[in-house]
Amino acid sequence: MKYYSTNKNAPLASLKRAVIKGLAGDKGLYMPENIDLMKDFVIGEMKDMTFREIACVVAQTLFGDDVNGDTLDRIVADTLPFDTPVVHLHDNIYCLELFHGPTLAFKDVGARFMARLLAYFIDREGVRDVNVLVATSGDTGSAVANGFLGVEGINVYVLYPKGRVSAIQECQFATLGRNITALEIDGTFDDCQALVKAAFMDEEMNEHSRLTSANSINIARFLPQTFYYFYAYAQLDKTGMADKLVVSVPSGNFGNLTAGLFAHWMGLPIRRFIAANNRNDVFLDYLKTGVYTPRASVSTLANAMDVGNPSNFARIMDLFSIYPKPYEAIRKRISGYRYTDEDIAGTMRRVYKEYGYVLDPHGACGYQALADYRPADSETGLFLETAHPAKFKSDVDRILGTDLEIPARLRAFMDGEKQSIPLGRDFEGFKKYFLRQ
Ligand SMILES: *Cc1c(COP(=O)(O)O)cnc(C)c1O
């Protein structure tokens, strides 16, 4: 399989090159040249398969041209020592719990898969060391750092804004050591992102070492997210609830929703997607007006969705560009909703009171968007719960009056010692630091 750039101004790349480079030379995002359809009967058989088995079948369809079956199966097995169960909440509303991985957020799936695929290429194809740069507002850093921890030949640099990530989030990437370096930047998340982008464009840094991104721009991070859409469908299919499925996705950079669109393109019968946003709602604006206007992000309770210029928007446009009227086609397939912090808190309280279910602020957006969409009786509504509420314990406890128990996995991180390197937000300082490594 070859991968092209959404900007159509870079040479086609192999899977290996697309994964190692992250972003195409023309700053576009890589897309597979074709998306293979899965046969209906294969999807039908998934209801009797485990998550891992389903993920192997999907991985084979996506990556089978480039990586042999046994290797893919091993990568999938190493990626998924955990489950993503579907929970029935009420009426025809279901929740896909994506937070059972090591760092308790859905990004574990893509980060772990990417780490193992990259390690395979390094090992097999004699690629020299790769440096992964990742800017984080909290959740990405922990998933990527833990996904890559101890993987030989890969060094990870996590750039995070000083004083702006929660203590729980910070300890998940700043205490690890080994091949993980946490860089505490005296600035905002946007500054961290800008440093990473500047690094990718800097010739000297690229000559010094191979740089790649582990944000959802990297195909190896976002394509594996198709796995759990198939698995969710299979779980609902088992109880006869998979017809007319509507899926609500709490969205920031739109990697998760784009993965859902890919699953649909591969033949998974999903009727409609809902993009649930917090106050950072440029996508909703696009749905309303047909005009895409990025803006600076504002901070909200659902901080992993505080994105003012979603990177995967380019992939969505590209996917729908085959239609004569892409904007109309997008509107037919995706609905949008947006919620303020007050809305989010209100939803969390109501769902806790009425159903005894603790939502995190991101999942609350997903749930509320589904409730506001009001799936018909004949439809099944599924929202993605992207993080464990304990990751946002102080907000959740304050809003719900609870004292959430912190899962042992999370507590273990909190015992570690912080070992971040403080840096300013100027590029020259960052570059100087990096070139000394
Ligand atoms: C990253 C993240 C999101 C947003 O996902 P995208 O793929 O960037 O749209 C939502 N919720 C949580 C908890 C996250 O960590």
The ligand as an SDF file (V2000), in Angstrom:
LIG
                    3D

 15 15  0  0  0  0  0  0  0  0999 V2000
   -7.3550   13.1490   22.7330 C   0  0  0  0  0  0  0  0  0  0  0  0
   -8.6490   13.0760   23.4440 C   0  0  0  0  0  0  0  0  0  0  0  0
   -9.8630   13.4310   22.8240 C   0  0  0  0  0  0  0  0  0  0  0  0
   -9.9170   13.9780   21.4200 C   0  0  0  0  0  0  0  0  0  0  0  0
   -9.5990   13.0070   20.4550 O   0  0  0  0  0  0  0  0  0  0  0  0
   -9.2120   13.4450   18.9690 P   0  0  0  0  0  0  0  0  0  0  0  0
   -8.8460   12.1930   18.2860 O   0  0  0  0  0  0  0  0  0  0  0  0
   -8.0700   14.4060   19.0930 O   0  0  0  0  0  0  0  0  0  0  0  0
  -10.4190   14.1000   18.3820 O   0  0  0  0  0  0  0  0  0  0  0  0
  -11.0340   13.2740   23.5450 C   0  0  0  0  0  0  0  0  0  0  0  0
  -11.0230   12.8240   24.8270 N   0  0  0  0  0  0  0  0  0  0  0  0
   -9.8840   12.4970   25.4490 C   0  0  0  0  0  0  0  0  0  0  0  0
   -9.9460   12.0240   26.8590 C   0  0  0  0  0  0  0  0  0  0  0  0
   -8.6620   12.6100   24.8010 C   0  0  0  0  0  0  0  0  0  0  0  0
   -7.5360   12.2770   25.4450 O   0  0  0  0  0  0  0  0  0  0  0  0
  1  2  1  0
  2  3  1  0
  2 14  2  0
  3  4  1  0
  3 10  2  0
  4  5  1  0
  5  6  1  0
  6  7  2  0
  6  8  1  0
  6  9  1  0
 10 11  1  0
 11 12  2  0
 12 13  1  0
 12 14  1  0
 14 15  1  0
M  END
$$$$
